[in-house]
């Protein structure tokens, strides 16, 4: 087996963000076998950033393109761009409007407004569908934490929009009755 040069390792690291999740997992296995620590770390970091996202190579490339277009923008600007270019689905709009108009709304109260039974999934998908835009801001924690604050001290989790998200959604008239 040929030993990888530093140049080859750096090139492989540079390719990681644009690869599909399955390909990254395969590269990770090979990097571990060859004890290529920097490449292993790059793969692990990217997989952690994606969380449960299982991106194809095409989706990863689109995410990189979206990320490149928002360089230098504030989070509020990015949220507005992301939700303009990938408009909120009806269920997202319902949930975001309820949280925006009733800061501190509980999970139980949200479930009365949005009755499809997959509230947690819809909240998680707020960033999932717009991963490329939010990629530079993600830290590997719960991705929707970019948009929402959760108060877990009560019986039921309570939701509030983060200030950047509230400003962005207000600028998009998301809280208006006819939006």
Secondary structure in CASP SS format (residue, H / E / C, confidence):
PFRMAT SS
TARGET T0000
AUTHOR 0000-0000-0000
METHOD secondary structure of the structure
MODEL  1
X C 1.00
X C 1.00
X C 1.00
X C 1.00
X C 1.00
X H 1.00
X H 1.00
X H 1.00
X H 1.00
X H 1.00
X H 1.00
X H 1.00
X H 1.00
X H 1.00
X H 1.00
X H 1.00
X H 1.00
X H 1.00
X C 1.00
X C 1.00
X H 1.00
X H 1.00
X H 1.00
X H 1.00
X H 1.00
X H 1.00
X H 1.00
X H 1.00
X H 1.00
X H 1.00
X H 1.00
X H 1.00
X H 1.00
X C 1.00
X C 1.00
X C 1.00
X H 1.00
X H 1.00
X H 1.00
X H 1.00
X H 1.00
X H 1.00
X H 1.00
X H 1.00
X H 1.00
X H 1.00
X H 1.00
X H 1.00
X H 1.00
X H 1.00
X C 1.00
X C 1.00
X C 1.00
X C 1.00
X C 1.00
X C 1.00
X H 1.00
X H 1.00
X H 1.00
X H 1.00
X H 1.00
X H 1.00
X H 1.00
X H 1.00
X H 1.00
X H 1.00
X H 1.00
X H 1.00
X H 1.00
X C 1.00
X C 1.00
X C 1.00
X C 1.00
X C 1.00
X H 1.00
X H 1.00
X H 1.00
X H 1.00
X H 1.00
X H 1.00
X H 1.00
X H 1.00
X H 1.00
X H 1.00
X H 1.00
X C 1.00
X C 1.00
X C 1.00
X C 1.00
X H 1.00
X H 1.00
X H 1.00
X H 1.00
X H 1.00
X H 1.00
X H 1.00
X H 1.00
X H 1.00
X H 1.00
X H 1.00
X H 1.00
X C 1.00
X C 1.00
X C 1.00
X E 1.00
X E 1.00
X H 1.00
X H 1.00
X H 1.00
X H 1.00
X H 1.00
X H 1.00
X H 1.00
X C 1.00
X C 1.00
X C 1.00
X C 1.00
X C 1.00
X H 1.00
X H 1.00
X H 1.00
X H 1.00
X H 1.00
X H 1.00
X H 1.00
X H 1.00
X H 1.00
X H 1.00
X C 1.00
X C 1.00
X H 1.00
X H 1.00
X H 1.00
X H 1.00
X H 1.00
X H 1.00
X H 1.00
X C 1.00
X C 1.00
X C 1.00
X C 1.00
X C 1.00
X H 1.00
X H 1.00
X H 1.00
X H 1.00
X C 1.00
X E 1.00
X E 1.00
X E 1.00
X E 1.00
X C 1.00
X C 1.00
X C 1.00
X C 1.00
X C 1.00
X C 1.00
X E 1.00
X E 1.00
X E 1.00
X E 1.00
X C 1.00
X H 1.00
X H 1.00
X H 1.00
X H 1.00
X H 1.00
X H 1.00
X H 1.00
X H 1.00
X H 1.00
X C 1.00
X C 1.00
X C 1.00
X C 1.00
X C 1.00
X C 1.00
X C 1.00
X C 1.00
END
